[in-house]
């Protein structure tokens, strides 16, 4: 069975002052479908590399939720995870915010929309790469959308290749790293858990 590490968002307790790591219940249910177990990666651990070495992961997911800069400790944790995955050549999937932090890590930038065209708005994306075209056997798919931050072709890091484009506004909906097994998707595969999302995750994290 695959062991997939997954990062947390940081939330505040409602009744008293305390920050907590949290994650949607959708993720463990979705990972079960691809014969994987989730291994939680806390934001507050003191020696992240030692922790990751001990748990011996098959891959890592940078989960969604919140904006880069909202919680600096999470930003630092996920940047360290990206460096670790590079050193180990480990498969890594960035989901929504996770895709955004990958882009920024490699030198790209973000734009924030002034409208809600990407908020709770399922839409079609065009697949632009053989990795997805062969895997899904279709040139377009419908995905969910819960973000205001977007990545355009001009703001995409040079080392990242766009593999899916929004039919709403031609923004980048998915990319692949040119050298490492890193993929970013702007939609949330765990929320609708479509068959193509299962296929994508199985392919990203398959054991060689």
N, C-alpha and C positions, 0 to 999 in steps of 0.2 A: 504493500500500500504506500502511496506517495505521502511524504511529509512536506506540507506547504506552510511556510511561515507567512504570517499576515500581520500588518501593522494596524494600530488602533488610532482612532480620533481621540481627542481629549475633550472631556465635558466637565461641567461644574455640577456638584451636588446641589439639589434644590433647597435643602433645608439647613445646610451649614457650609462653611467655607472649606471646600476640599475639591481638588481636581482628580478626575478619574479617567482611566482608559476605558473606551467602550467601542463596541462594534455591532453592526446589525446581525440579528439572528439569521438573516438570509444566507450569510456566508458559510457557516458549517453545513447547512442543509444542501447548499449548492456544491460544496466540495465533496460531500458524500457521493454525489452523482457521478463524479469522475474518479471514484475510488481513491480519495485523498482524505487525510485528516488535517485539520487546522492546528498549527502550532502558533500560539499567540506571542507576539514580540512586543514586550512592554516598552513604553517611552522612557521610563525612569531608571532602567538598569544601568549600573555603573560601568561595566565592562562589556560592551555589546559584542565585540569580536569573540571574546571567550564564550559568551552565551551561545552565539551562532555556531561556533565550532563544536560545542558540546551537543547541540540538538541535531546536527547532521541533516540539514534540510535538502530536499530535492528541488526546491524553488521557493520564490518569495513573491508575495503580492503586496504592493503599496496600495492600500485601500483608499476609498474616497471620503468625502466629507470635509467641510470647512475650507478656508482659503490659506494659501501659503502666507506665512507671516502672522497668522492669528495666534499660533502657539509655537514659539521658537524652539521649545524642547522637541516637539514632533518634527519640525523641519530638520533639526540637527540629527535626530535619530534616523530619519529616512535618507538624508544625505550620506550618513555613515553606512547605511545598508547598501546604498548604490555602490559605494566604494568597495564594500565587502564582496558584493556580487560580481564586480569587475575583477577583483583579485582571484575569485574562485571560478570565473566564467560560468556563473550560475544563472539559470533562467529566471527572469524577473518580469512581472506584469504590473504595470501602473494603471490604475483605474481612476478616471476622472481627475481628482486632485493628484493621484499618483502619476498620471500621465503628465500633468502640468509640472510637477516637481522634477520629473525626468528631463523634460524640455529645458527647464531653467538650469538644472545641474550641468547640462552639456552646452550651455551658452545661449539658449533660446529665450524668448520673452513671451509675455501674455498680453492680451487685450481684454478689457472688460466691456461687455455690451451695455448699452443704455436701455435696451428693451428686453422683453422676456421671451424672445423667439426660441431660446433653447431651454426654457423652464417647463417641466412636465409636458413636453411636446414630442411625441414619437415622430420620427421622420426617417426618410430614406437616406442611406449613404451609398456612395459609389465605391466599389472595391477596385483598387488600382495596382494590385500586386499579386503575383502568382501564388504566394503563400496563402492568401485568403481565397482567391478565385478557385484554386484547385480544392481547397479544403471545404468550401461551402457550395461550390458548383453553381454559382449565381454571380451576376455582376453587380447586384445591389441587394441590400437587406434593410429592414426597418428596425431601428434601435430606439431606446428611450433617451431622454435628455433631461439633465437636472443641473445645468451649469450656466453661469454668466460669463466666466472667463473662457476665452477662445484662443486657439492657436491658428494663425494663418500660415500660408506657405512662406511668406517673408519673415515671420517671427519664429519659424521652426529652426531648431539648431541644425547646423550644417551636417552634422554626423548622423542625423536622423532622417529616414526616408518615409514620406507619407505613403500609407497603404490603403487609406479610406478617406473619402472626402464627403462632407455634408452636401446634400442637394439643396439645402436651404440657402446657403451663402458661401459654399466652396471652402469652408474652414476645415482644418485637419481633424478627422475623427479617429484616426489610428495611425501609428507609426512604428517602424522597426529601426533598431540601431544597426549601423553598418558593420560593426565588428563584434558586438556582444549579443547574446540571446535575450535582448530586452525588447519588450513590446508595450506600447501604451494604447489604451482605448479610452475614449471620452465618455462612452456610455457605461451603465452599470449592469454587467452581465448577471450579477447575483439577484437583481430585483425581479426580472422576468424569467430568467433561467430557460432561455430558448435552446433548442437543440444545437444551433450553430455556435452558441456561447459555450456549450459543453465541448463541442468539437475543437474550438479554439483553445480552450484551457488544456484539454487532453494533449493537443499537439505541442503547446508551449512547454508543458511539464513532462512530456513522455521521457522515459528513461532510455538513454542511448545504449 
